Amino acid sequence: MENVNAKSADFRGSDVRGTRFTRTNLTNANLSNLQYQEVMYPTYFDNAIINYTNFTGNNSFKQKIYKEGYSEQFKSAIF
């Protein structure tokens, strides 16, 4: 899958395996949006590349994933 413009993408119920999320198209606000949508709607990120280097709150996003038990969906994601 090509890079996703997270500013306009709706990931609810989507399968985004292999998607590359980059700093260019994934803002702080969108990290929160992804976090919310992941909790509310199962979304699969196997092999997704989530590069959130230098994003504010990136640790809380990652910790939320594992704390809430979504690590299986993110097992192949690259953080």
Secondary structure, DSSP 8 states (H G I E B T S, - for coil): -----TTT---TT-B-TT-EE-TTT--HHHHHHHHHHHHHS--B-TT-EE--TT-TTHHHHHHHHHHTT-TTTTTT-B-
